[in-house]
Amino acid sequence: MTGSILFEAIVFLLGAIICVSIAKRLGLSSVLGYLLAGVLIGPYVLGFIGKEGEDILHFAEFGVVMMLFLIGLEIEPKNFWKMRKTILGMGGLQVAGTMLLSYFLFILFGFDWKVSLTFAMAVALSSTAIALQTIKEKGLLNTTFGQSSFSILLFQDIIVIFMLGMLPLLANTSSVPLENKEGHTSLLQNLPLGLQTLSILASVVAIIVAGNYLIVPLLRKVAKTGVRELLIAAALLIVFGISLLMELVGLSPALGAFLGGVVLSNSEFKHELESTLEPFKNLLLGLFFMAVGASINFIVIAKSPLTIGGILLSVIALKAAILFITGSVFKLKLNQRMLLTFSLAQVGEFAFVLLSFAFSLNILEQGQMDIMLVVTALTMTVTPIIGIINERVLLPRLGTKESIKRPMDHIAKSQKVILVGFGHYGSTIGRFLRTHGVEATILDHDSNRVDFLRKMGFNVYYGDATRADLLESAGIADANILICAMANPDVIKQLAKMVKSKYPQVKLMVRAKSRYAAYEFLNMEIDHIYRDSLETSLKLASEVLSQMGFRKYTLQRQIQNFIKYDEDSIRRLSKEKKIGDDNYIFKARKELEQQEKLLEQDFKRGIVEFDGHWDAEQIRKSLDDSDS
């Protein structure tokens, strides 16, 4: 309609505001709203955005880069190293299985072997942007499903480097251009293979060294100026600089950004970088999803509807089957497997890169590339819809049925305290309560974690606490206190609203991951809010005990004892080589038993030896008596 950049910006922003607002009001993912907005404003529907949408897509890919940088900031290097078997195992099995089956699939569709192999490589890649954005939106990144998805996506981001290196070997002409139109050829391509490998390794080492000796000192100097916009500029410089370096040596910019984030995860600027880049990441990711929606070519679909429809359904079914098998091999529970299956069944953003590169090398013809570009965009578009069907139709009938039998059988023995969420934060609360003889009915939505914690000796029940029937079976009608220890503030809000409306007699005590989450809970008239840390989780547990008649001085002393014993235990358990195996579980159980024994002894001894020490209520009563 017009070439004005201001007009295009207004169209994108207005489309995002309207469509995402509608999607969220209907309880749908924001990703689906962005994709729908892109389809509507694109060249094939309303026509507000023309072919320049392709350029916007490349620019918007920085959203994916920033997302991986921020995820890298959240992962400490030692934790990343612990995930190596999952990354190689699950990621390798998924990519190899998908490539093998999809290769034969495209042969059946009549493509030659080179085209089929190229398509197979593209199909093996899932969308990091859509999958991780949806997982983080639902607060599932720290679950078994979330970590499994992340491992597979990270492996795909690594393997795409080798796929790009392999494509020139399939070229149909002997004269491959030194630089294609997408600029995917690296500066190192004319070097011997050995020197290319050394250069790539050197670039990775350069990121690690720069993180410690260049980037952190730079951020310190910028921070001293006290000018916030300079810190924003420095943060963007870091991400763009690392991405450019990776692109120059032929590596994935997103992978380089992730590595940079991991390197900086132990720096004092970790949280500042997160808060600074988060708005840019969200905005660019939204722009990326809209650009994907706008790139769906309805003219190509009209020309070959049966071919595109057949490939679309076949690709999603094939990827779903491989992902389900991968989850089964790695012993994920049924609900976790189903979430993994339907979250990663799409073709990802790196397929755009692979297909464009293959076209520039004359591996693909224009019509073949157009078909696969449309299929890629369509798989990304239908993923949120498939996810909704899985969550609202399949999981309630299949995914939870297997596991919900366990809590429904055992929850009959309900307690006066219900604890929802038994990760690191919730388990601290549960352990402290149990030490003092107060049992809680514990619910958690991660079935793999439930099984692991049961091996550790905890009576944890699987289930979605936002379901009224599960809460009722847990004894919410007779409970006095409900503790919300989950990390996701949206889930806590949903649960709190239901409890406040149906069970107003139950006292709510909730965990707040951030200052902003605390604001929202206060506005909901939830008085008992506990900011995220070891001390606050213990404070919450002690206040539960105080509500039940325990003396405050004794509880304060027990908190200090608990922290000391827990820190000593962590130092001993950190020496274990394989966290999570039978030997670790045995030692961890022994540590828990020893901690609880020591705390119980301290508690009994304190009643006799320190019973006359301070107690706020006792002091107030004494002062009142003296005044009278």
DAPE-V888589 format. One record per residue. RES is the residue in three letters. SS is DSSP state (2 for helix, 1 for strand, 0 for the rest). NEAR is the number of other ideal C-beta (glycine too) atoms within 8 Angstrom. Layout:
BEGIN
res=RES ss=SS near=NEAR
res=RES ss=SS near=NEAR
END
This chain:
BEGIN
res=MET ss=0 near=4
res=THR ss=0 near=4
res=GLY ss=0 near=3
res=SER ss=0 near=6
res=ILE ss=2 near=6
res=LEU ss=2 near=6
res=PHE ss=2 near=9
res=GLU ss=2 near=11
res=ALA ss=2 near=8
res=ILE ss=2 near=8
res=VAL ss=2 near=11
res=PHE ss=2 near=13
res=LEU ss=2 near=8
res=LEU ss=2 near=8
res=GLY ss=2 near=14
res=ALA ss=2 near=13
res=ILE ss=2 near=8
res=ILE ss=2 near=9
res=CYS ss=2 near=13
res=VAL ss=2 near=13
res=SER ss=2 near=9
res=ILE ss=2 near=9
res=ALA ss=2 near=13
res=LYS ss=2 near=10
res=ARG ss=2 near=6
res=LEU ss=0 near=6
res=GLY ss=0 near=4
res=LEU ss=0 near=10
res=SER ss=0 near=11
res=SER ss=2 near=12
res=VAL ss=2 near=13
res=LEU ss=2 near=11
res=GLY ss=2 near=16
res=TYR ss=2 near=15
res=LEU ss=2 near=15
res=LEU ss=2 near=11
res=ALA ss=2 near=16
res=GLY ss=2 near=18
res=VAL ss=2 near=12
res=LEU ss=2 near=11
res=ILE ss=2 near=14
res=GLY ss=0 near=16
res=PRO ss=0 near=9
res=TYR ss=0 near=8
res=VAL ss=0 near=9
res=LEU ss=0 near=6
res=GLY ss=0 near=9
res=PHE ss=0 near=9
res=ILE ss=0 near=13
res=GLY ss=0 near=6
res=LYS ss=0 near=5
res=GLU ss=0 near=8
res=GLY ss=2 near=14
res=GLU ss=2 near=8
res=ASP ss=2 near=7
res=ILE ss=2 near=12
res=LEU ss=2 near=13
res=HIS ss=2 near=7
res=PHE ss=2 near=8
res=ALA ss=2 near=13
res=GLU ss=0 near=11
res=PHE ss=2 near=11
res=GLY ss=2 near=16
res=VAL ss=2 near=13
res=VAL ss=2 near=13
res=MET ss=2 near=15
res=MET ss=2 near=14
res=LEU ss=2 near=15
res=PHE ss=2 near=16
res=LEU ss=2 near=14
res=ILE ss=2 near=12
res=GLY ss=2 near=16
res=LEU ss=2 near=13
res=GLU ss=2 near=8
res=ILE ss=0 near=11
res=GLU ss=0 near=8
res=PRO ss=2 near=10
res=LYS ss=2 near=6
res=ASN ss=2 near=8
res=PHE ss=2 near=10
res=TRP ss=2 near=7
res=LYS ss=2 near=7
res=MET ss=0 near=10
res=ARG ss=2 near=8
res=LYS ss=2 near=6
res=THR ss=2 near=12
res=ILE ss=2 near=12
res=LEU ss=2 near=8
res=GLY ss=2 near=9
res=MET ss=2 near=13
res=GLY ss=2 near=17
res=GLY ss=2 near=9
res=LEU ss=2 near=11
res=GLN ss=2 near=16
res=VAL ss=2 near=13
res=ALA ss=2 near=8
res=GLY ss=2 near=11
res=THR ss=2 near=14
res=MET ss=2 near=12
res=LEU ss=2 near=9
res=LEU ss=2 near=11
res=SER ss=2 near=15
res=TYR ss=2 near=11
res=PHE ss=2 near=9
res=LEU ss=2 near=11
res=PHE ss=2 near=12
res=ILE ss=2 near=10
res=LEU ss=2 near=6
res=PHE ss=0 near=9
res=GLY ss=0 near=4
res=PHE ss=0 near=9
res=ASP ss=0 near=5
res=TRP ss=2 near=6
res=LYS ss=2 near=9
res=VAL ss=2 near=12
res=SER ss=2 near=13
res=LEU ss=2 near=10
res=THR ss=2 near=15
res=PHE ss=2 near=12
res=ALA ss=2 near=14
res=MET ss=2 near=12
res=ALA ss=2 near=14
res=VAL ss=2 near=14
res=ALA ss=0 near=12
res=LEU ss=0 near=13
res=SER ss=0 near=13
res=SER ss=0 near=11
res=THR ss=2 near=15
res=ALA ss=2 near=14
res=ILE ss=2 near=14
res=ALA ss=2 near=15
res=LEU ss=2 near=14
res=GLN ss=2 near=12
res=THR ss=2 near=13
res=ILE ss=2 near=14
res=LYS ss=2 near=9
res=GLU ss=2 near=9
res=LYS ss=0 near=7
res=GLY ss=0 near=11
res=LEU ss=0 near=11
res=LEU ss=0 near=10
res=ASN ss=0 near=7
res=THR ss=0 near=12
res=THR ss=2 near=12
res=PHE ss=2 near=14
res=GLY ss=2 near=11
res=GLN ss=2 near=12
res=SER ss=2 near=15
res=SER ss=2 near=14
res=PHE ss=2 near=12
res=SER ss=2 near=13
res=ILE ss=2 near=17
res=LEU ss=2 near=14
res=LEU ss=2 near=11
res=PHE ss=2 near=15
res=GLN ss=2 near=17
res=ASP ss=2 near=14
res=ILE ss=2 near=10
res=ILE ss=2 near=11
res=VAL ss=2 near=13
res=ILE ss=2 near=11
res=PHE ss=2 near=7
res=MET ss=2 near=10
res=LEU ss=2 near=12
res=GLY ss=2 near=8
res=MET ss=2 near=9
res=LEU ss=2 near=14
res=PRO ss=2 near=8
res=LEU ss=2 near=5
res=LEU ss=2 near=12
res=ALA ss=0 near=11
res=ASN ss=0 near=7
res=THR ss=0 near=7
res=SER ss=0 near=4
res=SER ss=0 near=4
res=VAL ss=0 near=8
res=PRO ss=0 near=7
res=LEU ss=0 near=6
res=GLU ss=0 near=5
res=ASN ss=0 near=11
res=LYS ss=0 near=5
res=GLU ss=0 near=8
res=GLY ss=0 near=7
res=HIS ss=0 near=10
res=THR ss=0 near=9
res=SER ss=0 near=9
res=LEU ss=0 near=5
res=LEU ss=0 near=12
res=GLN ss=0 near=9
res=ASN ss=0 near=4
res=LEU ss=0 near=8
res=PRO ss=0 near=5
res=LEU ss=2 near=6
res=GLY ss=2 near=6
res=LEU ss=2 near=9
res=GLN ss=2 near=12
res=THR ss=2 near=8
res=LEU ss=2 near=8
res=SER ss=2 near=11
res=ILE ss=2 near=12
res=LEU ss=2 near=8
res=ALA ss=2 near=8
res=SER ss=2 near=14
res=VAL ss=2 near=9
res=VAL ss=2 near=8
res=ALA ss=2 near=9
res=ILE ss=2 near=14
res=ILE ss=2 near=10
res=VAL ss=2 near=9
res=ALA ss=2 near=9
res=GLY ss=2 near=13
res=ASN ss=2 near=9
res=TYR ss=2 near=7
res=LEU ss=2 near=9
res=ILE ss=2 near=11
res=VAL ss=2 near=13
res=PRO ss=2 near=8
res=LEU ss=2 near=9
res=LEU ss=2 near=13
res=ARG ss=2 near=8
res=LYS ss=2 near=8
res=VAL ss=2 near=11
res=ALA ss=2 near=10
res=LYS ss=2 near=6
res=THR ss=2 near=7
res=GLY ss=0 near=5
res=VAL ss=0 near=7
res=ARG ss=2 near=6
res=GLU ss=2 near=6
res=LEU ss=2 near=9
res=LEU ss=2 near=13
res=ILE ss=2 near=9
res=ALA ss=2 near=8
res=ALA ss=2 near=11
res=ALA ss=2 near=11
res=LEU ss=2 near=10
res=LEU ss=2 near=8
res=ILE ss=2 near=13
res=VAL ss=2 near=15
res=PHE ss=2 near=9
res=GLY ss=2 near=8
res=ILE ss=2 near=15
res=SER ss=2 near=14
res=LEU ss=2 near=9
res=LEU ss=2 near=12
res=MET ss=2 near=14
res=GLU ss=2 near=11
res=LEU ss=2 near=10
res=VAL ss=0 near=12
res=GLY ss=0 near=13
res=LEU ss=0 near=11
res=SER ss=0 near=11
res=PRO ss=2 near=13
res=ALA ss=2 near=12
res=LEU ss=2 near=13
res=GLY ss=2 near=15
res=ALA ss=2 near=17
res=PHE ss=2 near=14
res=LEU ss=2 near=13
res=GLY ss=2 near=16
res=GLY ss=2 near=16
res=VAL ss=2 near=13
res=VAL ss=2 near=12
res=LEU ss=2 near=16
res=SER ss=2 near=13
res=ASN ss=2 near=6
res=SER ss=0 near=9
res=GLU ss=0 near=4
res=PHE ss=0 near=10
res=LYS ss=2 near=11
res=HIS ss=2 near=6
res=GLU ss=2 near=10
res=LEU ss=2 near=13
res=GLU ss=2 near=11
res=SER ss=2 near=7
res=THR ss=2 near=9
res=LEU ss=2 near=14
res=GLU ss=2 near=9
res=PRO ss=2 near=6
res=PHE ss=2 near=9
res=LYS ss=2 near=12
res=ASN ss=2 near=9
res=LEU ss=2 near=9
res=LEU ss=2 near=12
res=LEU ss=2 near=15
res=GLY ss=2 near=13
res=LEU ss=2 near=13
res=PHE ss=2 near=15
res=PHE ss=2 near=14
res=MET ss=2 near=17
res=ALA ss=2 near=13
res=VAL ss=2 near=15
res=GLY ss=2 near=17
res=ALA ss=2 near=14
res=SER ss=0 near=13
res=ILE ss=0 near=15
res=ASN ss=0 near=10
res=PHE ss=2 near=8
res=ILE ss=2 near=7
res=VAL ss=2 near=11
res=ILE ss=2 near=11
res=ALA ss=2 near=6
res=LYS ss=2 near=6
res=SER ss=0 near=8
res=PRO ss=2 near=8
res=LEU ss=2 near=6
res=THR ss=2 near=9
res=ILE ss=2 near=14
res=GLY ss=2 near=8
res=GLY ss=2 near=9
res=ILE ss=2 near=12
res=LEU ss=2 near=12
res=LEU ss=2 near=8
res=SER ss=2 near=9
res=VAL ss=2 near=14
res=ILE ss=2 near=13
res=ALA ss=2 near=8
res=LEU ss=2 near=13
res=LYS ss=2 near=16
res=ALA ss=2 near=11
res=ALA ss=2 near=9
res=ILE ss=2 near=12
res=LEU ss=2 near=15
res=PHE ss=2 near=12
res=ILE ss=2 near=10
res=THR ss=2 near=14
res=GLY ss=2 near=13
res=SER ss=2 near=9
res=VAL ss=2 near=7
res=PHE ss=0 near=10
res=LYS ss=0 near=4
res=LEU ss=0 near=12
res=LYS ss=0 near=11
res=LEU ss=2 near=10
res=ASN ss=2 near=12
res=GLN ss=2 near=16
res=ARG ss=2 near=13
res=MET ss=2 near=14
res=LEU ss=2 near=13
res=LEU ss=2 near=17
res=THR ss=2 near=13
res=PHE ss=2 near=13
res=SER ss=2 near=13
res=LEU ss=0 near=14
res=ALA ss=0 near=13
res=GLN ss=0 near=14
res=VAL ss=0 near=14
res=GLY ss=0 near=14
res=GLU ss=0 near=13
res=PHE ss=2 near=12
res=ALA ss=2 near=13
res=PHE ss=2 near=10
res=VAL ss=2 near=12
res=LEU ss=2 near=16
res=LEU ss=2 near=15
res=SER ss=2 near=13
res=PHE ss=2 near=13
res=ALA ss=2 near=13
res=PHE ss=2 near=11
res=SER ss=2 near=11
res=LEU ss=0 near=14
res=ASN ss=0 near=8
res=ILE ss=0 near=12
res=LEU ss=0 near=12
res=GLU ss=0 near=5
res=GLN ss=2 near=7
res=GLY ss=2 near=6
res=GLN ss=2 near=10
res=MET ss=2 near=13
res=ASP ss=2 near=10
res=ILE ss=2 near=13
res=MET ss=2 near=14
res=LEU ss=2 near=12
res=VAL ss=2 near=13
res=VAL ss=2 near=13
res=THR ss=2 near=14
res=ALA ss=2 near=12
res=LEU ss=2 near=11
res=THR ss=2 near=14
res=MET ss=2 near=15
res=THR ss=2 near=13
res=VAL ss=2 near=11
res=THR ss=2 near=16
res=PRO ss=2 near=14
res=ILE ss=2 near=9
res=ILE ss=2 near=11
res=GLY ss=2 near=12
res=ILE ss=2 near=10
res=ILE ss=2 near=10
res=ASN ss=2 near=14
res=GLU ss=2 near=8
res=ARG ss=2 near=7
res=VAL ss=2 near=8
res=LEU ss=2 near=10
res=LEU ss=2 near=13
res=PRO ss=2 near=7
res=ARG ss=2 near=7
res=LEU ss=2 near=9
res=GLY ss=2 near=14
res=THR ss=0 near=12
res=LYS ss=2 near=8
res=GLU ss=2 near=10
res=SER ss=2 near=15
res=ILE ss=2 near=11
res=LYS ss=2 near=8
res=ARG ss=2 near=10
res=PRO ss=2 near=15
res=MET ss=2 near=8
res=ASP ss=2 near=7
res=HIS ss=2 near=9
res=ILE ss=0 near=12
res=ALA ss=0 near=6
res=LYS ss=0 near=5
res=SER ss=0 near=10
res=GLN ss=0 near=10
res=LYS ss=0 near=6
res=VAL ss=1 near=15
res=ILE ss=1 near=17
res=LEU ss=1 near=15
res=VAL ss=1 near=14
res=GLY ss=0 near=14
res=PHE ss=0 near=15
res=GLY ss=0 near=12
res=HIS ss=2 near=5
res=TYR ss=2 near=12
res=GLY ss=2 near=18
res=SER ss=2 near=11
res=THR ss=2 near=13
res=ILE ss=2 near=17
res=GLY ss=2 near=13
res=ARG ss=2 near=11
res=PHE ss=2 near=14
res=LEU ss=2 near=15
res=ARG ss=2 near=11
res=THR ss=2 near=13
res=HIS ss=0 near=11
res=GLY ss=0 near=5
res=VAL ss=0 near=10
res=GLU ss=0 near=9
res=ALA ss=1 near=13
res=THR ss=1 near=14
res=ILE ss=1 near=14
res=LEU ss=1 near=17
res=ASP ss=1 near=16
res=HIS ss=0 near=8
res=ASP ss=0 near=11
res=SER ss=2 near=12
res=ASN ss=2 near=11
res=ARG ss=2 near=13
res=VAL ss=2 near=15
res=ASP ss=2 near=9
res=PHE ss=2 near=9
res=LEU ss=2 near=12
res=ARG ss=2 near=10
res=LYS ss=2 near=7
res=MET ss=0 near=10
res=GLY ss=0 near=6
res=PHE ss=0 near=10
res=ASN ss=0 near=7
res=VAL ss=1 near=12
res=TYR ss=1 near=14
res=TYR ss=1 near=14
res=GLY ss=0 near=13
res=ASP ss=0 near=7
res=ALA ss=0 near=12
res=THR ss=0 near=7
res=ARG ss=0 near=8
res=ALA ss=2 near=7
res=ASP ss=2 near=6
res=LEU ss=2 near=13
res=LEU ss=2 near=12
res=GLU ss=2 near=9
res=SER ss=2 near=10
res=ALA ss=0 near=15
res=GLY ss=0 near=12
res=ILE ss=2 near=12
res=ALA ss=2 near=6
res=ASP ss=2 near=6
res=ALA ss=0 near=16
res=ASN ss=0 near=7
res=ILE ss=1 near=12
res=LEU ss=1 near=14
res=ILE ss=1 near=15
res=CYS ss=1 near=13
res=ALA ss=0 near=13
res=MET ss=0 near=12
res=ALA ss=0 near=9
res=ASN ss=0 near=9
res=PRO ss=2 near=12
res=ASP ss=2 near=7
res=VAL ss=2 near=10
res=ILE ss=2 near=14
res=LYS ss=2 near=11
res=GLN ss=2 near=9
res=LEU ss=2 near=12
res=ALA ss=2 near=14
res=LYS ss=2 near=9
res=MET ss=2 near=11
res=VAL ss=2 near=13
res=LYS ss=2 near=12
res=SER ss=2 near=6
res=LYS ss=2 near=7
res=TYR ss=0 near=10
res=PRO ss=0 near=6
res=GLN ss=0 near=3
res=VAL ss=0 near=11
res=LYS ss=1 near=8
res=LEU ss=1 near=11
res=MET ss=1 near=12
res=VAL ss=1 near=13
res=ARG ss=1 near=15
res=ALA ss=1 near=13
res=LYS ss=0 near=7
res=SER ss=0 near=8
res=ARG ss=2 near=7
res=TYR ss=2 near=6
res=ALA ss=2 near=11
res=ALA ss=2 near=11
res=TYR ss=2 near=8
res=GLU ss=2 near=10
res=PHE ss=2 near=15
res=LEU ss=2 near=9
res=ASN ss=2 near=6
res=MET ss=0 near=10
res=GLU ss=0 near=6
res=ILE ss=0 near=11
res=ASP ss=0 near=4
res=HIS ss=1 near=10
res=ILE ss=1 near=10
res=TYR ss=1 near=12
res=ARG ss=1 near=8
res=ASP ss=0 near=9
res=SER ss=0 near=6
res=LEU ss=2 near=8
res=GLU ss=2 near=8
res=THR ss=2 near=10
res=SER ss=2 near=16
res=LEU ss=2 near=14
res=LYS ss=2 near=10
res=LEU ss=2 near=14
res=ALA ss=2 near=12
res=SER ss=2 near=15
res=GLU ss=2 near=10
res=VAL ss=2 near=15
res=LEU ss=2 near=12
res=SER ss=2 near=10
res=GLN ss=2 near=9
res=MET ss=0 near=7
res=GLY ss=0 near=4
res=PHE ss=0 near=10
res=ARG ss=0 near=7
res=LYS ss=2 near=11
res=TYR ss=2 near=10
res=THR ss=2 near=12
res=LEU ss=2 near=12
res=GLN ss=2 near=9
res=ARG ss=2 near=11
res=GLN ss=2 near=16
res=ILE ss=2 near=12
res=GLN ss=2 near=8
res=ASN ss=2 near=11
res=PHE ss=2 near=13
res=ILE ss=2 near=11
res=LYS ss=2 near=8
res=TYR ss=2 near=12
res=ASP ss=2 near=11
res=GLU ss=2 near=8
res=ASP ss=2 near=8
res=SER ss=2 near=12
res=ILE ss=2 near=8
res=ARG ss=2 near=8
res=ARG ss=2 near=9
res=LEU ss=2 near=11
res=SER ss=0 near=6
res=LYS ss=0 near=6
res=GLU ss=0 near=9
res=LYS ss=0 near=3
res=LYS ss=0 near=7
res=ILE ss=0 near=6
res=GLY ss=0 near=6
res=ASP ss=0 near=7
res=ASP ss=2 near=5
res=ASN ss=2 near=8
res=TYR ss=2 near=12
res=ILE ss=2 near=11
res=PHE ss=2 near=8
res=LYS ss=2 near=11
res=ALA ss=2 near=10
res=ARG ss=2 near=10
res=LYS ss=2 near=8
res=GLU ss=2 near=11
res=LEU ss=2 near=12
res=GLU ss=2 near=8
res=GLN ss=2 near=10
res=GLN ss=2 near=14
res=GLU ss=2 near=11
res=LYS ss=2 near=8
res=LEU ss=2 near=10
res=LEU ss=2 near=14
res=GLU ss=2 near=9
res=GLN ss=2 near=8
res=ASP ss=2 near=11
res=PHE ss=2 near=12
res=LYS ss=2 near=8
res=ARG ss=2 near=8
res=GLY ss=2 near=12
res=ILE ss=2 near=9
res=VAL ss=2 near=7
res=GLU ss=2 near=6
res=PHE ss=0 near=10
res=ASP ss=0 near=8
res=GLY ss=0 near=3
res=HIS ss=0 near=6
res=TRP ss=0 near=6
res=ASP ss=0 near=9
res=ALA ss=2 near=7
res=GLU ss=2 near=7
res=GLN ss=2 near=8
res=ILE ss=2 near=9
res=ARG ss=2 near=8
res=LYS ss=2 near=8
res=SER ss=2 near=8
res=LEU ss=2 near=8
res=ASP ss=2 near=8
res=ASP ss=2 near=7
res=SER ss=2 near=6
res=ASP ss=2 near=5
res=SER ss=0 near=4
END
